[in-house]
Amino acid sequence: MRAIVPALSHAGTTRRMIDYFALALGHGLLAIVLLRLVWRDDLDVDPAIADNQVAEEQRRKDALAARKQAARGEAANPTPSSPGDTAA
């Protein structure tokens, strides 16, 4: 409740300037910090996303290589679909 009622000095005048100065200083410093954070370039890049993209690309390449190898292996050595199907 004391914040609503202004403090009186010995001369009877109010001392509001210190409260306004403190509020302006605090908010001004917060605004400067916010602007400095917004203008940083490294906030636009998330290293975890870049690492995940690299890992996903590597998994895709490995899967593609495995599919190609499997296709080449099946074409070179056809296996019978059942034990009774043998070519004579």
C-alpha positions as CSV (number, residue, x, y, z in Angstrom):
1,M,0.0,0.0,0.0
2,R,3.0,2.3,0.5
3,A,3.8,2.3,-3.2
4,I,0.5,4.0,-4.0
5,V,1.0,6.9,-1.5
6,P,4.0,9.1,-2.5
7,A,6.7,9.7,0.1
8,L,6.9,13.2,1.5
9,S,10.2,14.9,2.1
10,H,10.9,17.3,5.0
11,A,9.8,20.2,2.9
12,G,6.4,18.6,2.1
13,T,7.1,17.9,-1.6
14,T,6.8,14.5,-3.1
15,R,9.9,12.5,-4.2
16,R,8.5,10.7,-7.2
17,M,11.5,11.4,-9.5
18,I,13.6,8.6,-7.9
19,D,10.8,6.1,-8.5
20,Y,10.4,7.1,-12.1
21,F,14.1,7.1,-12.6
22,A,14.5,3.6,-11.2
23,L,11.6,2.4,-13.4
24,A,13.0,4.0,-16.5
25,L,16.5,2.7,-15.8
26,G,15.4,-0.8,-15.2
27,H,13.1,-0.9,-18.2
28,G,15.7,0.8,-20.4
29,L,18.3,-1.8,-19.5
30,L,15.8,-4.6,-20.2
31,A,15.0,-3.1,-23.6
32,I,18.8,-2.9,-24.4
33,V,19.2,-6.5,-23.5
34,L,16.2,-7.6,-25.5
35,L,17.4,-5.7,-28.6
36,R,20.9,-7.2,-28.3
37,L,19.4,-10.7,-28.1
38,V,17.1,-10.1,-31.1
39,W,20.0,-8.9,-33.2
40,R,22.2,-11.9,-32.5
41,D,22.7,-14.1,-35.6
42,D,23.4,-17.3,-33.7
43,L,19.9,-17.4,-32.3
44,D,18.6,-18.2,-35.7
45,V,20.5,-21.5,-35.9
46,D,19.8,-24.5,-33.6
47,P,22.8,-26.8,-33.4
48,A,20.6,-29.8,-32.5
49,I,18.5,-29.4,-35.7
50,A,21.7,-29.3,-37.8
51,D,23.1,-32.4,-36.1
52,N,19.7,-34.2,-36.6
53,Q,19.7,-33.3,-40.3
54,V,23.3,-34.6,-40.7
55,A,22.4,-37.8,-38.9
56,E,19.2,-38.3,-40.9
57,E,21.1,-37.7,-44.2
58,Q,23.7,-40.3,-43.2
59,R,20.9,-42.8,-42.3
60,R,19.3,-42.2,-45.7
61,K,22.6,-42.8,-47.5
62,D,23.2,-46.0,-45.5
63,A,19.7,-47.3,-46.2
64,L,20.1,-46.5,-50.0
65,A,23.4,-48.2,-50.1
66,A,22.0,-51.3,-48.3
67,R,19.0,-51.4,-50.7
68,K,21.3,-51.2,-53.7
69,Q,23.6,-53.9,-52.3
70,A,20.7,-56.1,-51.6
71,A,19.3,-55.6,-55.1
72,R,22.6,-56.4,-56.7
73,G,23.1,-59.4,-54.4
74,E,19.6,-60.8,-55.3
75,A,20.1,-60.3,-59.0
76,A,23.5,-62.0,-59.0
77,N,22.4,-64.9,-56.8
78,P,18.7,-65.6,-57.2
79,T,17.5,-67.8,-54.4
80,P,14.5,-70.1,-54.7
81,S,11.4,-68.9,-53.0
82,S,10.7,-72.3,-51.3
83,P,13.0,-75.3,-50.6
84,G,11.1,-77.4,-53.2
85,D,11.8,-75.0,-56.1
86,T,15.1,-75.9,-57.5
87,A,16.2,-75.3,-61.0
88,A,17.6,-78.3,-62.8
